[in-house]
Amino acid sequence: MLSAAMWGAIAGSAVLLGALVSMFFSIPKKMIGYIMAFGTGVLIGAASYELLGDAVKDGGITPTSIGFISGAVVFTIFDFIVSKNGASHRKRSAQKAAEGGGLAIFIGTIMDAIPESIMIGASLLEKSVSLLLVIAIFISNIPEGLSSTVGMKASGYSKKKIFLLWIGVLAISTLAAWGGYFFLNGASENVMSGIAAFAGGGIIAMIASTMMPEAYEDSGPMTGLIAALGLLASLILDHFS
């Protein structure tokens, strides 16, 4: 259980790292876009190979399909709600990130982090953590911390308050990973497949609705190539893991 919490903390720490860098350094917008594009490719690979592929193999196509569609629908509903309340640009490094309310940005980030962390913890039920999933989430969380901090600063949040909020995200990611291990221990293959597919559906919906368009806005035509390299990196990691 402690290992699950540790790996959840490692993946979640990228948001805090990105926030700290954003507080004290000026990062070129294009560079953030490149990181996000690469993270997009890696996340697509992690969702496909680690979550959906294993879900179909272990539980079959029916629970996988149900879980996948459910995850995409639930994410879309919550994304619609938080976007209406100011977090539609929570991953952006451009000025549009400043239009979101600080609390809405925070809630949107939590919404992204929880299903990812749960699956990190659940992966330990197979005796070893999904290194691909941890790396994918870590890479994708860095630009989120960078850009979301811009929005919080523009909303009038002090550095101390921003730091405490991201510590909260780190704590929730850690707890969610622990919960994924503790509460799913002993679950049937169908249940595990459905939950893995649920997380996969949520991640794919998040990539399509927020990460990919915003990466393109920052990095332009290079987005496709860098995302492809990220997908190749996830394939290589999956092959050797």
C-alpha positions in Angstrom: 0.0 0.0 0.0 2.9 2.4 0.8 4.3 1.7 -2.7 1.0 2.7 -4.3 1.0 6.0 -2.4 4.6 6.6 -3.3 4.1 6.1 -7.0 0.9 8.2 -6.9 2.9 10.9 -5.2 5.7 10.7 -7.8 3.2 11.1 -10.7 1.3 13.9 -8.9 4.5 15.8 -8.0 4.9 16.9 -11.6 2.0 19.4 -11.1 3.8 20.9 -8.1 7.1 20.9 -10.0 5.5 22.7 -13.0 3.9 25.2 -10.6 7.2 26.0 -8.8 9.0 26.5 -12.2 6.1 28.8 -13.3 6.4 30.9 -10.1 10.1 31.6 -10.4 10.9 31.3 -14.1 9.5 32.5 -17.4 9.1 29.5 -19.6 8.5 30.1 -23.4 5.0 29.3 -24.4 6.2 27.2 -27.3 8.3 25.0 -25.0 5.2 24.3 -22.8 3.3 23.3 -26.0 6.1 20.9 -26.9 6.0 19.2 -23.5 2.2 19.0 -23.7 2.3 17.5 -27.2 4.8 14.9 -26.2 2.7 14.1 -23.1 -0.3 13.8 -25.2 1.3 11.0 -27.3 2.6 9.2 -24.3 -0.8 9.3 -22.6 -2.5 8.0 -25.7 -0.1 5.1 -25.6 -0.6 4.5 -21.9 -4.3 4.5 -22.2 -4.2 2.2 -25.2 -1.6 -0.3 -24.1 -1.8 -0.3 -20.3 -5.5 0.4 -19.7 -7.6 -0.6 -22.7 -5.4 -3.4 -24.0 -5.1 -5.1 -20.6 -8.8 -4.5 -19.9 -9.9 -6.4 -23.1 -7.4 -9.2 -22.4 -8.4 -9.7 -18.8 -12.2 -9.0 -18.8 -13.4 -9.0 -22.4 -14.8 -6.5 -24.7 -18.1 -5.9 -23.0 -16.9 -4.5 -19.6 -14.2 -2.7 -21.4 -16.6 -1.0 -23.8 -19.0 -0.1 -21.0 -16.2 1.3 -18.8 -14.6 3.2 -21.7 -17.8 4.9 -22.7 -18.7 5.6 -19.1 -15.4 7.2 -18.4 -15.5 9.4 -21.5 -19.1 10.5 -20.7 -18.4 11.2 -17.0 -15.3 13.2 -17.8 -17.2 15.2 -20.5 -20.0 16.0 -18.0 -17.6 17.2 -15.3 -15.4 19.0 -17.8 -18.5 20.9 -19.1 -19.4 21.9 -15.5 -16.0 23.2 -14.5 -15.4 24.8 -17.9 -18.6 26.8 -17.4 -17.2 28.0 -14.1 -13.9 29.2 -15.4 -11.6 26.2 -15.9 -11.9 25.7 -19.6 -8.4 26.9 -20.2 -6.8 25.3 -17.1 -4.0 23.6 -19.2 -3.1 26.7 -21.3 0.0 28.7 -20.9 -1.3 31.6 -22.9 -3.2 34.5 -21.6 -6.5 32.6 -21.8 -5.4 30.6 -18.8 -5.8 33.8 -16.8 -9.5 33.9 -17.6 -10.3 30.9 -15.4 -11.1 31.3 -11.7 -8.4 29.9 -9.4 -10.8 27.5 -7.6 -12.3 26.2 -10.9 -8.8 25.6 -12.2 -7.9 23.6 -9.0 -11.1 21.5 -9.3 -10.4 20.8 -12.9 -6.9 19.6 -12.1 -8.3 17.3 -9.4 -10.8 15.9 -11.9 -7.9 15.0 -14.2 -5.7 13.6 -11.5 -8.0 11.2 -9.6 -8.7 8.5 -12.2 -5.1 8.5 -13.3 -3.8 8.0 -9.8 -6.4 5.3 -9.0 -5.1 3.2 -11.9 -1.5 3.7 -10.8 -2.4 2.1 -7.5 -4.5 -0.6 -9.1 -1.6 -1.5 -11.4 0.4 -2.6 -8.3 -2.2 -5.4 -7.8 -0.3 -7.1 -10.6 2.8 -7.0 -8.4 4.6 -4.2 -10.2 3.7 -0.6 -11.0 2.8 0.4 -14.6 6.0 2.4 -15.2 4.5 3.6 -18.6 1.4 5.0 -16.8 3.5 6.8 -14.2 5.8 8.4 -16.8 2.9 9.4 -19.0 1.0 11.1 -16.2 4.2 12.8 -14.9 5.0 14.2 -18.3 1.4 15.4 -18.9 1.2 17.0 -15.5 4.2 19.3 -15.9 2.6 21.7 -18.5 -0.6 21.6 -16.4 1.2 22.9 -13.4 2.9 25.5 -15.5 -0.1 26.9 -17.2 -2.6 26.5 -14.4 -0.3 28.5 -12.1 -0.4 31.4 -14.6 -4.2 31.4 -14.3 -4.1 31.3 -10.5 -1.6 34.2 -10.3 -3.8 36.2 -12.7 -6.8 35.5 -10.5 -5.0 37.2 -7.6 -3.8 34.1 -5.7 -0.6 34.5 -3.7 2.4 32.2 -4.2 1.8 30.7 -0.8 -1.8 29.9 -1.6 -0.9 28.5 -5.0 1.7 26.3 -3.4 -0.7 25.0 -0.8 -3.3 24.2 -3.5 -0.8 22.2 -5.4 0.3 20.4 -2.3 -3.4 19.5 -2.0 -3.4 18.1 -5.5 -0.3 16.0 -4.6 -2.0 14.7 -1.4 -5.1 13.8 -3.3 -3.1 12.0 -6.0 -1.3 10.1 -3.4 -4.5 9.1 -1.6 -6.2 8.1 -4.8 -3.3 5.8 -5.7 -3.5 4.3 -2.3 -7.2 3.9 -2.6 -6.9 2.3 -6.0 -4.7 -0.4 -4.5 -6.6 -0.8 -1.2 -10.2 -0.8 -2.5 -9.6 -2.8 -5.7 -7.6 -5.6 -4.0 -9.6 -8.8 -4.6 -11.9 -7.3 -7.3 -13.0 -9.5 -10.1 -11.3 -9.3 -13.5 -14.5 -7.8 -15.0 -14.6 -5.1 -12.4 -10.9 -4.3 -12.8 -11.3 -4.3 -16.6 -14.3 -1.9 -16.4 -12.4 0.5 -14.0 -9.3 0.5 -16.2 -11.4 1.2 -19.3 -13.2 3.9 -17.3 -9.9 5.6 -16.6 -8.9 5.1 -20.2 -12.1 6.7 -21.5 -11.6 9.7 -19.2 -8.0 10.1 -20.3 -8.8 10.0 -24.0 -11.7 12.5 -23.6 -9.4 14.8 -21.7 -6.6 14.5 -24.3 -9.0 15.3 -27.1 -10.9 18.2 -25.4 -8.0 20.0 -23.7 -4.5 18.8 -24.2 -4.3 18.3 -28.0 -6.0 21.6 -29.1 -4.1 23.6 -26.5 -0.7 22.0 -27.4 -1.4 23.0 -31.0 -2.2 26.5 -30.0 1.2 26.8 -28.3 3.5 24.8 -30.6 1.8 24.9 -34.0 2.4 22.4 -36.8 5.2 20.7 -34.8 2.4 19.3 -32.4 1.7 16.3 -34.6 5.3 15.2 -34.9 6.1 15.6 -31.2 2.9 13.8 -30.2 3.9 11.0 -32.6 7.3 10.8 -30.9 5.5 10.6 -27.5 3.4 7.7 -28.8 6.5 6.0 -30.0 8.2 6.5 -26.7 5.2 4.9 -24.9 5.4 1.9 -27.3 9.1 1.4 -26.6 8.4 1.7 -22.8 5.6 -0.8 -23.0 7.7 -3.2 -25.1 10.6 -3.2 -22.6 8.5 -3.1 -19.4 
